[in-house]
Each structure stands twice: as C-alpha cells, then as structure tokens.
Amino acid sequence: MSARRVLEQVARTLQLTGGLLLAVFSVQFALRALEERRARVSAPAPVPSEDRRALAASAAASAPSAAAPLTAAPPTPPAPSGTPLRMSLVVDARQPRAEVYVAGVRVGETPFVGEVSCRAGSSVKIEVLQRQGPPVSFERPCSGSATLRAE
C-alpha cells in the first residue's frame, strides 16, 4: 500500500469517528433537554402571592385552634397621584414585528414584554406601527395594577 492510500484510509476513519462522536453528543443533549422539560412539566406550578395568602388564610381557618372568622385581606390602597411607578407592559398585535412606541420612544417590536416607568394618575400612550395598515394607539392609566396590556 502506498502512503497516499494509507492517509486516505486514516482520513476516512477520522471522519467516521468524528461523525459518530457528534451523533452521540447530539443524542445526549436531546435527552437532557427532554429530561429538563419533563421535570418542569411535572413540577407543581408556582402559586401566585394572592393565592398563597388565600391558601394560608383557609389553612388557618380550618386549623382547630383558629377561633377568629376568616376575613379577606384589605385591598392595597392606590398609590398617591404623582408617585413614580414601574409597570410591566405587554403589547401584542395581529401582525408580528410591528414597532412599539411608548410616549413617542421606540421600545421594541411585537410581541413586546417589558417595563415602563410612569407616574400614578397619569396615562401611558402606546403606539403600534404595523407594517401594513394604520397605526394603532392605546392609552392606559398608570395605576397600582401590575401589568399594562395593549392587545
């Protein structure tokens, strides 16, 4: 056998070995991703804080030592007018990748999830410039609620 044929044989063997290693690592990666997803799906969903309070209150009410009647927690009072607030903002449009403007400043594209600063009692102007069709404007009050939605 000539040196050239030996080198060709070695090259083919190395290519085959590299391909097999790549396949093995790809399968391992896919299996780990599936295991993580299965763990996330089977894990109990987190309970929102309001539901936690309700669960704690019902547990306290059903406890044998609980003598006080179950009462609802008082609602949180609205923020005084002019208080700076940080609100979550969710903007969804029928057309993806439409430009989103808040108070005249471009903040991203739809679907948009982010935060906006505003003052309690004022309103937040949201504009969506679609690629086709007229622009869509929303005006949402800046209040104590956690999320502003423009859909």
N, CA, C and O of each residue as an XYZ file, in Angstrom:
604
protein
N       0.837     -1.180      0.000
C       0.000      0.000      0.000
C       0.875      1.234      0.000
O       1.904      1.303      0.673
N       0.430      2.209     -0.781
C       1.207      3.442     -0.842
C       0.833      4.333      0.334
O      -0.187      4.135      0.995
N       1.681      5.308      0.571
C       1.453      6.253      1.680
C       0.172      7.050      1.449
O      -0.522      7.403      2.402
N      -0.137      7.328      0.208
C      -1.341      8.085     -0.115
C      -2.603      7.310      0.273
O      -3.535      7.885      0.835
N      -2.635      6.018     -0.022
C      -3.797      5.197      0.326
C      -3.942      5.078      1.829
O      -5.058      5.052      2.347
N      -2.826      5.004      2.533
C      -2.875      4.912      3.990
C      -3.454      6.203      4.550
O      -4.295      6.167      5.449
N      -3.014      7.340      4.029
C      -3.533      8.630      4.503
C      -5.021      8.767      4.196
O      -5.762      9.299      5.022
N      -5.476      8.306      3.041
C      -6.894      8.350      2.704
C      -7.712      7.486      3.660
O      -8.797      7.875      4.092
N      -7.177      6.310      3.983
C      -7.857      5.406      4.912
C      -7.957      6.039      6.306
O      -8.999      5.955      6.956
N      -6.878      6.666      6.757
C      -6.864      7.334      8.070
C      -7.858      8.492      8.057
O      -8.577      8.692      9.036
N      -7.911      9.257      6.971
C      -8.835     10.390      6.872
C     -10.278      9.906      6.943
O     -11.091     10.504      7.647
N     -10.608      8.835      6.227
C     -11.974      8.298      6.286
C     -12.326      7.814      7.688
O     -13.437      8.037      8.170
N     -11.385      7.160      8.330
C     -11.622      6.658      9.685
C     -11.852      7.820     10.647
O     -12.745      7.748     11.491
N     -11.071      8.877     10.536
C     -11.233     10.041     11.402
C     -12.567     10.747     11.142
O     -13.221     11.203     12.080
N     -12.967     10.838      9.882
C     -14.258     11.447      9.566
C     -15.403     10.637     10.164
O     -16.340     11.199     10.731
N     -15.324      9.322     10.034
C     -16.364      8.460     10.593
C     -16.404      8.588     12.120
O     -17.481      8.671     12.709
N     -15.233      8.603     12.755
C     -15.169      8.738     14.211
C     -15.734     10.085     14.653
O     -16.482     10.151     15.629
N     -15.383     11.157     13.947
C     -15.914     12.479     14.277
C     -17.425     12.538     14.128
O     -18.109     13.128     14.965
N     -17.950     11.934     13.073
C     -19.395     11.897     12.867
C     -20.109     11.135     13.968
O     -21.161     11.559     14.446
N     -19.532     10.005     14.370
C     -20.126      9.216     15.447
C     -20.109      9.988     16.771
O     -21.096      9.964     17.506
N     -19.005     10.667     17.083
C     -18.931     11.468     18.311
C     -19.971     12.580     18.287
O     -20.628     12.841     19.295
N     -20.121     13.228     17.150
C     -21.118     14.290     17.025
C     -22.524     13.735     17.242
O     -23.343     14.372     17.905
N     -22.811     12.569     16.697
C     -24.119     11.957     16.877
C     -24.365     11.599     18.341
O     -25.462     11.819     18.854
N     -23.360     11.051     19.013
C     -23.507     10.687     20.421
C     -23.776     11.924     21.272
O     -24.678     11.910     22.109
N     -23.010     12.992     21.071
C     -23.211     14.219     21.854
C     -24.571     14.847     21.554
O     -25.210     15.391     22.455
N     -25.019     14.778     20.302
C     -26.329     15.322     19.950
C     -27.440     14.568     20.655
O     -28.386     15.180     21.151
N     -27.340     13.257     20.708
C     -28.354     12.453     21.388
C     -28.354     12.749     22.883
O     -29.418     12.866     23.490
N     -27.155     12.874     23.490
C     -27.085     13.203     24.914
C     -27.726     14.564     25.189
O     -28.470     14.714     26.158
N     -27.444     15.538     24.354
C     -28.014     16.876     24.520
C     -29.535     16.825     24.427
O     -30.228     17.431     25.244
N     -30.055     16.108     23.441
C     -31.501     16.000     23.266
C     -32.144     15.301     24.458
O     -33.204     15.723     24.919
N     -31.524     14.248     24.961
C     -32.073     13.538     26.114
C     -32.102     14.421     27.358
O     -33.082     14.400     28.103
N     -31.051     15.189     27.592
C     -31.034     16.090     28.746
C     -32.100     17.166     28.616
O     -32.747     17.517     29.603
N     -32.291     17.691     27.420
C     -33.326     18.704     27.219
C     -34.708     18.116     27.496
O     -35.546     18.772     28.115
N     -34.950     16.902     27.049
C     -36.234     16.241     27.311
C     -36.431     15.988     28.802
O     -37.533     16.165     29.320
N     -35.361     15.572     29.502
C     -35.473     15.341     30.946
C     -35.805     16.633     31.686
O     -36.649     16.636     32.583
N     -35.145     17.729     31.314
C     -35.418     19.011     31.956
C     -36.859     19.451     31.688
O     -37.539     19.941     32.589
N     -37.313     19.277     30.469
C     -38.689     19.673     30.154
C     -39.685     18.824     30.934
O     -40.672     19.342     31.457
N     -39.428     17.517     31.012
C     -40.315     16.637     31.766
C     -40.335     17.044     33.237
O     -41.388     17.006     33.874
N     -39.187     17.432     33.780
C     -39.128     17.862     35.175
C     -39.916     19.151     35.371
O     -40.602     19.311     36.381
N     -39.823     20.078     34.405
C     -40.565     21.335     34.510
C     -42.061     21.111     34.410
O     -42.838     21.737     35.132
N     -42.472     20.213     33.510
C     -43.896     19.952     33.313
C     -44.482     19.248     34.532
O     -45.603     19.550     34.939
N     -43.739     18.317     35.114
C     -44.265     17.563     36.244
C     -44.130     18.316     37.561
O     -44.757     17.930     38.548
N     -43.328     19.382     37.606
C     -43.185     20.164     38.835
C     -44.478     20.931     39.092
O     -45.126     21.382     38.148
N     -44.858     21.083     40.358
C     -46.071     21.842     40.643
C     -45.899     23.295     40.242
O     -44.826     23.876     40.405
N     -46.968     23.872     39.717
C     -46.920     25.271     39.277
C     -46.779     26.173     40.493
O     -47.373     25.899     41.536
N     -45.991     27.263     40.375
C     -45.881     28.184     41.500
C     -47.217     28.862     41.761
O     -47.970     29.164     40.836
N     -47.490     29.090     43.010
C     -48.749     29.707     43.402
C     -48.535     31.211     43.502
O     -47.647     31.652     44.230
N     -49.340     32.023     42.778
C     -49.197     33.477     42.878
C     -49.394     33.936     44.320
O     -50.044     33.257     45.114
N     -48.823     35.099     44.649
C     -48.820     35.566     46.030
C     -50.231     35.748     46.579
O     -50.465     35.462     47.753
N     -51.182     36.217     45.762
C     -52.551     36.390     46.246
C     -53.159     35.034     46.587
O     -53.861     34.903     47.589
N     -52.890     34.018     45.752
C     -53.407     32.685     46.026
C     -52.753     32.107     47.277
O     -53.398     31.384     48.036
N     -51.465     32.424     47.497
C     -50.791     31.955     48.712
C     -51.476     32.508     49.946
O     -51.698     31.796     50.926
N     -51.813     33.812     49.882
C     -52.498     34.407     51.031
C     -53.828     33.722     51.279
O     -54.187     33.446     52.424
N     -54.568     33.443     50.196
C     -55.858     32.778     50.335
C     -55.677     31.370     50.877
O     -56.453     30.935     51.729
N     -54.659     30.644     50.396
C     -54.408     29.301     50.905
C     -54.013     29.340     52.371
O     -54.470     28.513     53.161
N     -53.164     30.298     52.743
C     -52.743     30.419     54.139
C     -53.941     30.762     55.020
O     -54.082     30.227     56.119
N     -54.804     31.656     54.535
C     -55.974     32.041     55.312
C     -56.924     30.861     55.477
O     -57.479     30.662     56.557
N     -57.119     30.067     54.405
C     -58.018     28.924     54.522
C     -57.418     27.850     55.412
O     -58.145     27.169     56.135
N     -56.096     27.688     55.370
C     -55.451     26.713     56.243
C     -55.581     27.140     57.697
O     -55.830     26.314     58.575
N     -55.408     28.447     57.951
C     -55.547     28.951     59.318
C     -56.983     28.811     59.795
O     -57.212     28.524     60.970
N     -57.954     29.007     58.914
C     -59.358     28.905     59.289
C     -59.741     27.464     59.591
O     -60.569     27.210     60.466
N     -59.142     26.516     58.868
C     -59.505     25.122     59.086
C     -58.736     24.499     60.244
O     -59.062     23.393     60.675
N     -57.726     25.186     60.750
C     -56.965     24.660     61.882
C     -57.859     24.660     63.116
O     -58.669     25.571     63.286
N     -57.725     23.644     63.987
C     -58.605     23.572     65.145
C     -58.402     24.730     66.114
O     -59.333     25.076     66.841
N     -57.234     25.334     66.151
C     -57.002     26.421     67.098
C     -57.464     27.771     66.559
O     -57.375     28.773     67.269
N     -57.947     27.820     65.338
C     -58.356     29.099     64.766
C     -59.734     29.472     65.291
O     -60.724     28.815     64.966
N     -59.802     30.525     66.102
C     -61.069     30.961     66.656
C     -61.645     32.144     65.895
O     -62.857     32.360     65.917
N     -60.793     32.916     65.221
C     -61.250     34.104     64.509
C     -61.858     33.706     63.177
O     -61.371     32.773     62.537
N     -62.922     34.397     62.737
C     -63.519     34.081     61.441
C     -62.587     34.510     60.308
O     -61.756     35.403     60.471
N     -62.741     33.868     59.182
C     -61.924     34.161     58.007
C     -62.367     35.489     57.408
O     -63.540     35.671     57.081
N     -61.429     36.406     57.267
C     -61.730     37.693     56.648
C     -60.773     37.918     55.499
O     -59.632     37.457     55.535
N     -61.224     38.617     54.491
C     -60.389     38.914     53.329
C     -59.391     40.002     53.687
O     -59.683     40.894     54.482
N     -58.220     39.917     53.095
C     -57.207     40.938     53.325
C     -57.686     42.249     52.707
O     -58.292     42.237     51.636
N     -57.427     43.366     53.359
C     -57.870     44.637     52.795
C     -57.139     44.911     51.486
O     -55.952     44.607     51.370
N     -57.828     45.478     50.504
C     -57.159     45.775     49.230
C     -56.089     46.842     49.443
O     -56.205     47.715     50.303
N     -55.049     46.735     48.628
C     -53.991     47.734     48.742
C     -54.513     49.067     48.218
O     -55.135     49.120     47.156
N     -54.264     50.135     48.953
C     -54.757     51.430     48.510
C     -54.013     51.889     47.263
O     -52.844     51.545     47.085
N     -54.667     52.657     46.398
C     -53.981     53.143     45.201
C     -52.840     54.079     45.586
O     -52.882     54.750     46.617
N     -51.837     54.106     44.745
C     -50.686     54.972     45.002
C     -51.125     56.428     44.888
O     -51.956     56.761     44.042
N     -50.573     57.299     45.734
C     -50.918     58.717     45.626
C     -50.555     59.262     44.248
O     -49.565     58.846     43.646
N     -51.352     60.179     43.766
C     -51.128     60.753     42.438
C     -49.732     61.355     42.353
O     -49.294     62.063     43.259
N     -49.044     61.069     41.263
C     -47.708     61.598     41.042
C     -46.596     60.692     41.535
O     -45.423     60.971     41.285
N     -46.935     59.612     42.229
C     -45.920     58.674     42.713
C     -45.316     57.923     41.533
O     -46.054     57.386     40.706
N     -43.983     57.875     41.438
C     -43.373     57.114     40.339
C     -43.638     55.615     40.500
O     -43.483     55.058     41.588
N     -44.035     54.981     39.415
C     -44.314     53.542     39.408
C     -43.544     52.883     38.278
O     -43.237     53.521     37.271
N     -43.234     51.610     38.444
C     -42.619     50.798     37.396
C     -43.626     49.702     37.077
O     -43.951     48.879     37.933
N     -44.113     49.693     35.850
C     -45.173     48.772     35.446
C     -44.657     47.820     34.363
O     -43.804     48.183     33.552
N     -45.190     46.602     34.368
C     -44.922     45.665     33.271
C     -45.799     46.076     32.095
O     -46.924     46.543     32.274
N     -45.269     45.895     30.897
C     -46.010     46.260     29.688
C     -46.015     45.072     28.739
O     -44.964     44.515     28.422
N     -47.204     44.690     28.287
C     -47.364     43.602     27.323
C     -48.107     44.171     26.124
O     -49.229     44.661     26.256
N     -47.475     44.105     24.948
C     -48.099     44.607     23.726
C     -48.090     43.483     22.704
O     -47.047     42.912     22.386
N     -49.278     43.181     22.199
C     -49.405     42.156     21.170
C     -50.256     42.729     20.055
O     -51.276     43.367     20.312
N     -49.849     42.510     18.841
C     -50.604     42.996     17.682
C     -50.895     41.813     16.777
O     -50.284     40.751     16.900
N     -51.828     42.009     15.876
C     -52.158     40.931     14.958
C     -50.991     40.623     14.022
O     -50.842     39.496     13.550
N     -50.177     41.626     13.764
C     -49.015     41.429     12.900
C     -47.743     41.373     13.755
O     -47.492     42.281     14.546
N     -46.947     40.321     13.601
C     -45.684     40.269     14.340
C     -44.705     41.303     13.799
O     -44.798     41.723     12.645
N     -43.786     41.698     14.633
C     -42.713     42.631     14.284
C     -43.204     44.039     13.983
O     -42.542     44.787     13.264
N     -44.347     44.404     14.522
C     -44.796     45.787     14.408
C     -44.008     46.601     15.436
O     -43.714     46.106     16.524
N     -43.670     47.834     15.099
C     -42.875     48.671     16.001
C     -43.734     49.183     17.150
O     -44.880     49.587     16.950
N     -43.168     49.164     18.362
C     -43.887     49.611     19.553
C     -43.213     50.877     20.077
O     -41.999     50.920     20.276
N     -44.038     51.914     20.296
C     -43.564     53.181     20.845
C     -44.309     53.459     22.141
O     -45.525     53.280     22.209
N     -43.589     53.895     23.168
C     -44.201     54.310     24.428
C     -43.799     55.766     24.643
O     -42.614     56.088     24.725
N     -44.793     56.634     24.733
C     -44.570     58.078     24.899
C     -43.652     58.614     23.801
O     -42.810     59.475     24.055
N     -43.819     58.098     22.574
C     -43.053     58.582     21.438
C     -41.664     57.989     21.299
O     -40.941     58.354     20.372
N     -41.263     57.085     22.187
C     -39.927     56.475     22.138
C     -40.069     55.012     21.730
O     -40.840     54.264     22.331
N     -39.310     54.606     20.691
C     -39.366     53.219     20.221
C     -38.753     52.309     21.288
O     -37.621     52.523     21.722
N     -39.518     51.288     21.705
C     -39.040     50.371     22.740
C     -38.841     48.946     22.234
O     -38.234     48.131     22.928
N     -39.342     48.629     21.036
C     -39.168     47.287     20.504
C     -40.208     46.942     19.470
O     -40.834     47.815     18.871
N     -40.381     45.637     19.270
C     -41.324     45.117     18.282
C     -42.274     44.122     18.949
O     -41.962     43.543     19.990
N     -43.436     43.940     18.328
C     -44.400     42.986     18.862
C     -43.973     41.573     18.518
O     -43.345     41.357     17.482
N     -44.292     40.627     19.346
C     -44.879     40.761     20.667
C     -43.852     41.355     21.630
O     -42.697     40.930     21.650
N     -44.272     42.330     22.419
C     -43.359     43.050     23.314
C     -43.739     42.785     24.763
O     -44.906     42.891     25.142
N     -42.751     42.442     25.560
C     -42.913     42.314     27.005
C     -41.762     43.083     27.629
O     -40.597     42.774     27.376
N     -42.079     44.083     28.441
C     -41.043     44.890     29.060
C     -41.592     45.675     30.227
O     -42.651     45.353     30.766
N     -40.865     46.707     30.614
C     -41.284     47.556     31.723
C     -41.309     49.000     31.267
O     -40.601     49.394     30.341
N     -42.148     49.786     31.946
C     -42.258     51.195     31.642
C     -42.381     51.954     32.963
O     -43.006     51.467     33.906
N     -41.797     53.122     33.027
C     -41.927     53.980     34.205
C     -43.008     55.014     33.933
O     -43.094     55.567     32.836
N     -43.827     55.267     34.938
C     -44.877     56.271     34.803
C     -45.210     56.804     36.191
O     -44.717     56.299     37.199
N     -46.045     57.821     36.228
C     -46.475     58.404     37.495
C     -47.935     58.053     37.728
O     -48.754     58.112     36.811
N     -48.251     57.687     38.966
C     -49.619     57.312     39.320
C     -50.567     58.455     38.972
O     -50.279     59.624     39.228
N     -51.695     58.093     38.386
C     -52.688     59.082     37.999
C     -52.525     59.567     36.577
O     -53.458     60.148     36.022
N     -51.374     59.351     35.969
C     -51.184     59.772     34.578
C     -51.558     58.606     33.662
O     -51.976     57.548     34.132
N     -51.406     58.807     32.367
C     -51.690     57.728     31.434
C     -50.454     57.467     30.588
O     -49.609     58.343     30.403
N     -50.368     56.257     30.082
C     -49.249     55.837     29.245
C     -49.770     55.696     27.825
O     -50.721     54.954     27.578
N     -49.142     56.415     26.883
C     -49.559     56.348     25.482
C     -48.684     55.325     24.763
O     -47.458     55.433     24.742
N     -49.345     54.333     24.178
C     -48.664     53.246     23.474
C     -49.110     53.290     22.027
O     -50.307     53.313     21.740
N     -48.148     53.300     21.116
C     -48.463     53.304     19.686
C     -47.821     52.081     19.041
O     -46.676     51.738     19.336
N     -48.565     51.435     18.165
C     -48.078     50.273     17.433
C     -48.132     50.616     15.955
O     -49.207     50.814     15.388
N     -46.950     50.685     15.332
C     -46.871     50.964     13.894
C     -46.742     49.636     13.166
O     -45.684     49.007     13.168
N     -47.842     49.222     12.541
C     -47.866     47.958     11.833
C     -47.212     48.118     10.472
O     -47.174     49.213      9.911
N     -46.703     47.024      9.954
C     -46.071     47.065      8.627
C     -47.099     47.359      7.541
O     -46.808     48.024      6.547
N     -48.301     46.850      7.753
C     -49.392     47.120      6.823
C     -50.574     47.596      7.637
O     -50.887     47.034      8.687
N     -51.216     48.614      7.158
C     -52.388     49.124      7.863
C     -52.048     50.351      8.687
O     -50.886     50.740      8.801
N     -53.068     50.945      9.253
C     -52.866     52.188     10.007
C     -52.232     51.909     11.371
O     -52.335     50.798     11.891
N     -51.576     52.921     11.949
C     -51.035     52.750     13.295
C     -52.167     52.616     14.315
O     -53.254     53.162     14.126
N     -51.901     51.897     15.378
C     -52.883     51.675     16.430
C     -52.365     52.339     17.696
O     -51.207     52.155     18.071
N     -53.230     53.118     18.359
C     -52.835     53.805     19.586
C     -53.667     53.305     20.763
O     -54.860     53.031     20.637
N     -53.003     53.196     21.904
C     -53.657     52.812     23.146
C     -53.269     53.831     24.199
O     -52.168     54.380     24.164
N     -54.155     54.078     25.121
C     -53.838     54.911     26.270
C     -54.295     54.155     27.503
O     -55.483     53.884     27.672
N     -53.345     53.816     28.362
C     -53.644     53.032     29.551
C     -53.303     53.843     30.795
O     -52.290     54.541     30.825
N     -54.149     53.755     31.826
C     -53.870     54.507     33.060
C     -52.712     53.879     33.829
O     -52.565     52.657     33.877
N     -51.906     54.730     34.417
C     -50.818     54.281     35.280
C     -51.395     54.183     36.682
O     -51.628     55.195     37.343
N     -51.624     52.946     37.129
C     -52.249     52.738     38.432
C     -51.449     51.691     39.195
O     -50.325     51.362     38.813
N     -52.010     51.182     40.243
C     -51.311     50.210     41.065
C     -51.337     48.799     40.517
O     -50.721     47.906     41.100
N     -52.047     48.566     39.387
C     -52.068     47.215     38.840
C     -50.675     46.861     38.321
O     -49.889     47.741     37.969
N     -50.391     45.596     38.280
C     -49.037     45.149     37.976
C     -48.688     45.225     36.497
O     -47.519     45.412     36.157
N     -49.678     45.084     35.598
C     -49.375     44.975     34.183
C     -50.264     45.869     33.341
O     -51.475     45.938     33.548
N     -49.647     46.551     32.390
C     -50.396     47.300     31.371
C     -50.467     46.397     30.143
O     -49.450     45.857     29.709
N     -51.656     46.232     29.586
C     -51.829     45.380     28.411
C     -52.369     46.218     27.261
O     -53.290     47.019     27.425
N     -51.768     46.012     26.088
C     -52.256     46.657     24.860
C     -52.332     45.561     23.819
O     -51.326     45.169     23.228
N     -53.557     45.069     23.604
C     -53.725     43.949     22.651
C     -54.849     44.285     21.712
O     -55.171     43.493     20.826
